[in-house]
Amino acid sequence: MQRPERELIEAARGGDGEAIDELLALHERKLFRFGMRMCGNEEDAREVLQETMLAAFRGMQGFRGEARLSTWLYQIARGYCLKLRRRSSGEPLEMDGLDGASNVAAEAEPADLRAHAREIGEALHAAILALPQLLREAVVLRDVEELDGEEAAKVLGIELATLKSRLHRGRAELRKHLAILLDPSGAIATPCPDLAREMREFSAADIDRATCAGIERHLAACPRCAAGCVQLGQSASLCCSMPDEELPKAVRTSVRQALLATLRAESPEPR
C-alpha cells in the first residue's frame, strides 16, 4: 500500500532511503515531461531528470517543507534546463506531443478525428516552443503542468503579479501562433513577379529557416507584397522565430500552404 506523500516526506527527511525512492518515483513522470517541454528532446530531458533525481536524493534530508515537494523538484529541474540551454547553441526541437495531445482521440474514434487531434497536438507544441523562454515557462507550468499561480511563481522565483503578466502575454502569443499554424488561408493579393518566381523555387524544396528568411527579406523590401501577402509574412516570421535548426512539421506545413496560396493568387486557374 502506497504511503501518503506527507508521511514519505517525513521519513525521507529522516534518512529513509526507501521513502526517498518512493517519493521520486511519484514525480518521475512529471519531471521527465517537464524536461521534454522545456528542453525539447528526449536526451536532454533524461539528463535533466537524472540530475534532478540525484540532486533531490542527496538534498532530501535538507528539504524543509516550506514549499510543496513538487515546487522544489520543478525548481531543481528548471535550473538544469537553463544550464543545458546555456551550454547549447540553440534549443533542440524534436519533441513528443504535449502530454499525449496527439492522442486526444480515443482508439475507437474515426481515423479522421485522430488525424485532426494529431494536427492540433503538433501545432500546439510548435506554438509553445516558439514562445520566448520566459513566456514559455509561465504557460507550461500553469496551462500544461497545471500548477496553481503561487506554486508556479515560486518555481520561477518571481512575484505572482509578474507571473500573471507573463502568462497573459504568453497566452496571447500562443493564440497568434496557433492561428497562423491552423489557418493558413486568407485574402491574398497578386504578388509581384519577383516574389512569384522565388515562390516557385521555394515550393519545390523543403521549407527551412533560410527559405523563410528569404521570404521575410523580400516582404520587407516590397510594399506591394507586404500588403498583399500578410499570411505568408506571418508564417515566415513564425518559422524564423523557432529555436532550432529543424522545424516542426506544423510550421513547415503552414509556410508551404501559404506559399501555395500565394502562387494560386499569382496564376489563377482559367474559368
N, C-alpha and C positions, 0 to 999 in steps of 0.2 A: 504493500500500500504506500502510495506517494505521500511523504510528509509535507505539511503546509510550508510555503516558502519562508514564512517568518521563523518557523522552527528550524528550517535548514540554515537560514542566515545566522541564527544564534549559535548553532552547532559549528558552522564553518568558521565563525569568528573565534571560536574556542579551539580551532585547530583540527576539527574533524575532516579528514581528507575525503571521506566518502560523501559527506554532506556538500563539500565544495564541488565534487564531481557531479552530484545530482543537480545542484543549482546551475552550474554552467550548462549542463545538458538541457535544462529547461529553456535557456536563452540562445542556444547554439544556432538554431534555425533562423531566428530573427536577426542575429548578428551577421550571419552569412548573407542574408537577403539585403541587409543594410549595406554591406560591403559591395555587393553586386550593383546596387543602385547608385552608390556614390563613386565607386572606382570604375565600374563598367565592364570588367571581365572576371572570369572565374579564378584565374591565377592570383590576381591581386586580392580578390575577395577572400580566398582561402588564406592568404598571407595575413590579411587584416584579422580574420577570425582566429588564426593560430596565435598571433601576437597578443590579441585581446584576451584570449583564454589564459595564456601563460601569465600575462600581467595580472589578471584577476586572481588566478590561483595563488600567485606569490603575495598579492596585496590584500587578500580577503580578510585576514585577521585584523587589518588596519581599517577595514570598512566600518565607518561609524554609524551608518544608517540614517544620516541626516537627510539624505535623498533616497528615492526608490532605487533598488538594485539595478533595474533596467536603465535608469538615468545614468548611473555610474558606469555601466558597461557601454552604453552608447557614447559617453564622453571619451572613454578609452579608445573605442573603435574609430570615432571621428578623428582623434589625434593621429592614429596610424594611417587613416585615409589621407589626411593632409600631408603626412610625411611622404607617402608614396607619390602624391601629386607633385610635390616639390621636387622629388627625385627624378621624375619622368619629364620628358619634353612636352608631353601632351597627354590628355586623359584618354585611355583606351575606350573602345566603343562597343565591342562585342558583348552583348548584354541580353540576358533572358528576359522574357516578358515580365511585366510587373506583377509579382505575386500570382503568376498564372493568368494574367489578364488575357493572354492569347487563348486561354482555355475557358473563358467565361461560359460559353455554351456547353450544355451537358452533352454527354455522348449520344443520347437518344435524339438530340435535336438535328434538324436537317443540316446537310453539309454547307448550304449557303449561309446559314446562321453562324456556324462555326468559323467559316471563312471571314465573315464580317467581324466576328469577335477577335480573330487574329489580326485583322487590319486595324481595328481600334487599339488593340494592345501594342502593336508595333508603332503606331502613331503616337500613343501616349508615352512610351519610353523614349522615343526620339524627341518629343516635345519637352520632356523633363530634362533630358540630357543637354538640350540646347540652352537651358536656363543658366544664367551666371551662377557661380558656386554658392554665393550667399543666399540667393533666392531659392536655388535647388534644395539646399539643406532644409530650409523652412518648409517647403512644400512636401518633401519626402517625409520628414518627421511628423508633420501634422496630418497630411492628407493620405499618405501611404502607410506609414507605421502607426498612425492614429494615436500619437501621444497627445496628451492634453497640452494646453498652451504653456502652463507653468513648467511642466516637465521638459518640453521641447526647448524653452528658453534656457533652462538650466544646462541642458546638453550643449547648447551653443555658447553658453556663457554670456548671454545678453539679457537686457530687460524685456519684460513681456510686451511693452509697447513697441519696442524695436522689432520683436518677432512678428507682431501683428502687422507692422508696416511692410516687412519683407514678404510676409505671407500674402498680403493684399497685392503687392506688385508682382509676386511670383505667379499667383493665380491669374492675374490679368495677362501676363506674358504667355502663360500656358494656354489660355484660351486663344490668343492670337496665333500661336504656333499650330494648335490643333485645327484652327480654321484654315490655315494655309495647307496643312497636310491632308485634310479630309475633304476640302472643297477647292480643287484646282481650277474649277470653271469660273467664268466671269466675263464681263464685257471686254472685248479686245479690239482695239483699232488696228488698222492695217499698218504693220511696221515698215520702217524704211528698208530699201533694197539691201543695204549693208547688213542689217540685222537679220533679214530673211536669209541671206546667203550664209551667215555664220550659224544660224539655227539649223540649217540643213546639215552642216558639218557636225554640229554638236549632237544632233539626234541620231547620227549613225554610230556614235561611240557611247561607251558607258559614261554616265554622269559622274563627274568627280569635282573636287573643290576648284580645280583650275578652270573647268568649264563654267562654274558659277561665278568665279572671279571675272572671267572674260565677259559674261553677260552683264555683271554689275558695272564694269568699266564702260561698256557701250551705253548702257542706260544713263549713266552719269554724264556722258558727253553728248547725248542725243535727246533733246527735249521732246521731240515727236514720239520716240519710242518710250521714254519715261512716262509720258502722259497716257499712252495707249496700251502699255503692257504692264499694268500695275501688278497683276497676279504673278507674272513671270519675275518681276523685280522682287516681290516678297518671297517667292520660293528660292530664288538665288541668294537673297540675303540670309534666309534661314540656313541654307546649305553652308554658306561661308562662316556662319556662327558656330557650327558644330565643332566640338573639341577634339576630333580625332581624324586621322588620315582616311579611314574607311567610313563611308557614310551609311547610315541605316537605310534599309530598303524603302521605308516610308518617305524619307527625304528624297532619294533618287527618283522614286515614282512621282512625287509631287512636281519636281523640276521637269521631268520628262513629259508629263501631261501638260504642263504649262507651255513647254516648247511646242508640242504638237498642236495645241490650241492656237498658238501664235502663227504657226505655219499654215493652218487652215484659214486663218484670217487673211494671210498674205496671198493664198492661192485658193479662193473659194471654188467649190465644186460647181460645174456648169449646171444651169437649170434646164 
